[in-house]
Amino acid sequence: MTKDELVNSLQKRDPLLANAVSNMVDYISDRFPAAYPSKEQTEAVNNYLHSVYADGTMSERSCEHRRMASQKITINAIQVLDSPQLDRLQRVLDHIAYDKEYYMPERGFGMRR
């Protein structure tokens, strides 16, 4: 199954999950992935996690619920990623579950002296 087929089938059931899976599969399957996902990719995951568990706090319990919900993204990506990629995906998703702002910092282009 290709990523597009997977996303199309998920889109019918859960659009937020489809968007999160699509963004994270793109990040993980990149030939030379960045050290961190982009802000857009992190926001897609956070939107899905918020739809599943919207406690609003970042307590330990809330983070664990977010981490468990993130496993659904990994489970759906099984069809398009290999084992090392799935391991890396879950590690990144675990970081996002505990830190809503886990993404590549954007560089400012201001005047510098």
N, C-alpha and C positions, 0 to 999 in steps of 0.2 A: 504494500500500500504506500502511496506517495503522501507527502505532507499535505498537498492540496486536497486529496481525497479524504484524508483524515479530518482536516479542518471543515470541509463541507459537511461531512456527516455529523460532526460535533456542533456545527453552527445551528442545525435544526433543533437540537436538544438544549444546548446551553451556550449561548453566544459569548458570554464572558469567559467560560472555560476554553472555548475554541480560540479566542483571541490570545489568552495566556499561553496555550499550547503552541500556537503558531509563532508567537514572539520568542518563546524560549527554545523551540526547535531551531529557529533561525539562528539564535545566539550560539547554541551548543554545536550545531552542525557546520558553523562557519569554519573555513579551512584554517584561519588564523584568528581565533576568537580573542576578544579583549579580555583583560583581567577581570572586569566587572561588566554586568549587563548595562545597557543604556537606560536612561531615565524612562523612556517609553516602554521598554521591556519590563522594567520593575513595576511601573504603574499598571501595566496589564495584569501582572500577577497579583498586585495588591488589590485591584478592583475585583478580581475573582475571589480572593481570600476574604475580602470585606463582604461579598455577597453570601459567602458560606457561613462566616462567623464574624458578626459585626458587634463585638463587645465595645470597641472604641478605646480600650486601654491596652497597654503593652505589658500586662502582668505576665508572670510566668505561665499561668494557666491559659491565658489568651494566646501567648506565643506557641504553646504546645498544640492548641487547637488549630492555629494557623499552619503549623508544621504538618499536622496530620492531614489537613485539607490540601496542602501542597502536594501530597503524595498522589492525589488524583490526577494532577498534571503529569507527573512521571508515569503513572499507569497508562494514561492515554498516549503518551509518547513512545511506549514500548514498540509500537508497530513501525516506527520510522527511525529509531536510534539504536545503536548497538550498545552492548553492556558497559564499556568504559564511558560512553557518552551519557548513558542513563545515570551512572554513579556521579558524574560531574554535575549533571542537571539537578539531582537531588541535593547535592552539597550546596549549590547556588541557591536553590529554593529554600533550604534550611536557613541560610543566611538572610534571605528576604523575609522569612517568617519571623525572625527575631529583630530585624532592622528594616523598617519600611523604606529607608532611604539608602539601601544598598545598591548603588549604581555608580557608574563612572562619573566623577565630578566634571562638570562642564568648565571649560576654560574661558576666562574673561579676556576680552580683547580691548581693554582700556589703555589709556596712555600710561606709560611707565617711564620712570626717570632713572 
